[in-house]
Amino acid sequence: MRIFLAGATGVIGSRLLPLLVGAGHEVAGLTRSPSKAAAVRATGAAAVVRDVYDADGLTTAVVDFAPDLVVHQLTDLPDDAARLAASGEANSRIRTEGTANLLAAAAAAGARRFVAQSIAWSPPAGRGDAIAIHESSVLAAGGVVLRYGQFYGPATYYESSPPAHPRIHVDSAATRTLDLLEAPTRIWVVVDPE
C-alpha cells in the first residue's frame, strides 16, 4: 500500500515510519523541518518537506505521491512539558486547520483511507472544541480516529514512569496503529489495559 505519513518525525511518527516500511508499504513521510528529512529517508521512505498550513504545497505533495492511505500523526507540542499550556492554541490549530488541509489534500489525491490520531482523556479547558472538530471532520470523511492514551517511554513526557490511565507505551501505540490501518470508520481507543 502507498502511505503518506504526516508527522513522520514526531514521537509516534518516528516509531511508526520504520514499521510501515518494514511491513512492505511504500511510504512518504511528511516533516516541516528540512533538517529531519534525512532521518525519514534513512528508514527507506521518501521525505516530503512541507508545512501543513501551506494548503496548496501540501496538496501538490500528496497528489504527487498518490497514496492509498493518509495517516495524520501531526501535533504541535513542545519538548518541555512545562510549556504545554502555552502551546495549546498551536496544537488546536493543527487539529482544525491542519486536519482540514490534510483531508482536502487526501481527497484531491483520491486516497481511499484516512487515519488520524486523537486523545483518550479529557482535554484541558478550552481545547475540547478543536478536538471535536478534528474528530468529526475525520469521521465525516470516512476516516478512522485513534484515541491514544498518554504516551510513556523514551522521548515522551513520561520517560521514567507511566502516567495515570488512560496511557499507552509509545512503542505499543505505534504497533497497534499498524494493526488499525484498515479498520472500519469509527473511533478506536488505543490504551493499555487498566
C-alpha positions as CSV (number, residue, x, y, z in Angstrom):
1,M,0.0,0.0,0.0
2,R,1.1,3.6,-0.6
3,I,1.0,5.5,2.6
4,F,1.5,9.3,3.2
5,L,2.5,9.7,6.9
6,A,2.1,13.3,8.1
7,G,4.1,13.9,11.3
8,A,6.7,11.3,10.4
9,T,9.4,12.7,12.7
10,G,7.2,13.1,15.8
11,V,7.1,10.9,18.9
12,I,4.7,8.4,17.3
13,G,5.5,9.0,13.7
14,S,9.2,8.3,14.1
15,R,8.3,4.8,15.5
16,L,5.5,4.1,13.0
17,L,7.5,5.0,9.9
18,P,10.0,2.1,10.1
19,L,7.2,-0.3,11.0
20,L,5.3,0.8,7.8
21,V,8.4,0.4,5.6
22,G,9.3,-2.9,7.3
23,A,5.8,-4.2,6.5
24,G,6.4,-3.6,2.8
25,H,4.5,-0.4,2.3
26,E,5.7,2.4,0.1
27,V,5.8,5.4,2.4
28,A,6.2,9.2,2.1
29,G,7.0,10.9,5.4
30,L,6.0,14.5,5.9
31,T,8.1,16.8,8.1
32,R,8.1,20.6,8.2
33,S,11.8,20.6,9.1
34,P,14.4,20.2,6.3
35,S,16.9,19.0,8.9
36,K,14.8,16.0,9.7
37,A,14.4,14.8,6.1
38,A,17.5,12.6,6.2
39,A,16.0,10.7,9.2
40,V,12.9,10.0,7.1
41,R,15.0,8.8,4.1
42,A,17.2,6.6,6.4
43,T,14.1,4.4,7.0
44,G,13.6,3.8,3.3
45,A,10.7,6.2,3.0
46,A,10.5,9.2,0.7
47,A,10.9,12.5,2.6
48,V,8.4,15.3,1.9
49,V,9.3,18.7,3.5
50,R,6.1,20.8,3.6
51,D,4.2,22.9,6.1
52,V,0.6,21.6,6.7
53,Y,-0.6,25.2,6.7
54,D,0.6,25.6,3.1
55,A,-2.5,24.1,1.7
56,D,-1.5,24.3,-2.0
57,G,2.0,22.9,-1.4
58,L,0.6,20.2,0.8
59,T,-2.0,19.2,-1.8
60,T,0.6,19.1,-4.5
61,A,2.9,16.9,-2.4
62,V,0.1,14.4,-1.5
63,V,-1.3,14.3,-5.1
64,D,2.2,13.7,-6.5
65,F,2.7,10.7,-4.1
66,A,-0.8,9.3,-4.9
67,P,-1.3,7.5,-1.6
68,D,-3.9,4.8,-0.9
69,L,-3.8,5.9,2.8
70,V,-3.0,9.1,4.6
71,V,-2.0,8.8,8.2
72,H,-2.3,12.0,10.3
73,Q,0.1,12.0,13.3
74,L,0.6,15.8,13.4
75,T,0.7,17.7,16.7
76,D,2.3,21.0,17.7
77,L,3.6,20.2,21.2
78,P,6.7,21.5,23.0
79,D,9.5,19.2,24.0
80,D,9.2,20.6,27.6
81,A,6.0,19.5,29.4
82,A,6.1,22.7,31.4
83,R,5.3,24.6,28.2
84,L,2.2,22.6,27.4
85,A,-0.3,25.1,28.5
86,A,1.3,27.8,26.4
87,S,1.2,25.7,23.3
88,G,-2.5,24.9,23.4
89,E,-3.5,27.3,20.7
90,A,-0.9,26.0,18.3
91,N,-2.0,22.4,18.9
92,S,-5.6,23.3,18.5
93,R,-4.8,25.0,15.1
94,I,-3.1,21.8,13.8
95,R,-6.2,19.8,14.8
96,T,-8.6,22.2,13.0
97,E,-6.8,24.0,10.1
98,G,-4.1,21.3,9.7
99,T,-6.6,18.5,9.7
100,A,-8.8,20.3,7.1
101,N,-5.8,20.9,4.8
102,L,-4.7,17.3,5.1
103,L,-8.2,15.9,4.5
104,A,-8.5,18.2,1.4
105,A,-5.1,17.0,0.1
106,A,-6.1,13.4,0.7
107,A,-9.4,13.9,-1.2
108,A,-7.6,15.6,-4.1
109,A,-5.2,12.7,-4.3
110,G,-8.0,10.1,-4.3
111,A,-6.7,8.4,-1.2
112,R,-9.2,5.8,-0.2
113,R,-8.3,5.7,3.6
114,F,-7.5,8.3,6.2
115,V,-6.4,7.6,9.8
116,A,-5.9,10.3,12.4
117,Q,-4.6,10.5,16.0
118,S,-6.5,12.0,18.8
119,I,-6.6,11.7,22.6
120,A,-8.4,9.3,25.0
121,W,-8.5,11.7,28.0
122,S,-10.5,14.9,28.7
123,P,-8.7,17.8,27.2
124,P,-7.7,20.9,29.2
125,A,-10.4,23.6,29.4
126,G,-10.9,25.4,26.1
127,R,-9.4,22.7,23.9
128,G,-12.4,20.4,23.6
129,D,-13.9,22.2,20.6
130,A,-10.8,21.8,18.5
131,I,-10.7,18.1,19.2
132,A,-14.4,17.7,18.5
133,I,-13.9,19.5,15.1
134,H,-10.9,17.4,14.3
135,E,-12.6,14.0,15.1
136,S,-15.9,14.9,13.4
137,S,-14.1,16.1,10.3
138,V,-12.1,12.8,10.0
139,L,-15.2,10.7,10.6
140,A,-17.3,12.7,8.1
141,A,-14.7,11.9,5.5
142,G,-15.0,8.2,6.2
143,G,-11.8,8.1,8.2
144,V,-10.6,6.4,11.4
145,V,-9.9,8.2,14.6
146,L,-7.3,6.7,17.0
147,R,-7.7,8.0,20.6
148,Y,-4.4,7.3,22.2
149,G,-3.7,7.3,25.9
150,Q,-1.0,9.4,27.3
151,F,2.3,8.2,25.9
152,Y,5.1,7.0,28.1
153,G,8.5,5.6,27.3
154,P,11.6,7.1,25.6
155,A,11.3,10.6,24.2
156,T,7.9,11.2,25.8
157,Y,6.9,13.4,28.8
158,Y,6.9,10.2,30.9
159,E,10.2,8.6,30.2
160,S,10.9,7.1,33.6
161,S,7.4,6.3,35.0
162,P,4.0,5.9,33.4
163,P,1.2,8.5,33.9
164,A,-2.2,7.8,35.2
165,H,-4.7,6.0,32.9
166,P,-5.5,6.3,30.1
167,R,-2.0,5.6,28.9
168,I,0.0,3.6,26.4
169,H,3.7,2.9,25.9
170,V,4.6,4.8,22.7
171,D,6.1,1.7,21.1
172,S,2.8,-0.2,21.7
173,A,0.9,2.7,20.2
174,A,2.9,2.5,17.0
175,T,2.4,-1.2,16.7
176,R,-1.3,-1.0,17.4
177,T,-1.6,1.8,14.8
178,L,-0.1,-0.6,12.2
179,D,-2.8,-3.1,13.1
180,L,-5.6,-0.5,12.6
181,L,-4.6,0.9,9.2
182,E,-7.6,-0.8,7.6
183,A,-10.0,-0.7,10.5
184,P,-13.6,0.3,9.9
185,T,-14.6,4.0,10.1
186,R,-15.1,4.9,13.8
187,I,-13.3,6.0,16.9
188,W,-10.8,3.4,18.3
189,V,-9.4,3.8,21.8
190,V,-5.7,2.8,21.9
191,V,-4.7,2.4,25.6
192,D,-3.1,0.0,28.0
193,P,-5.5,-2.2,29.9
194,E,-6.1,-0.9,33.4
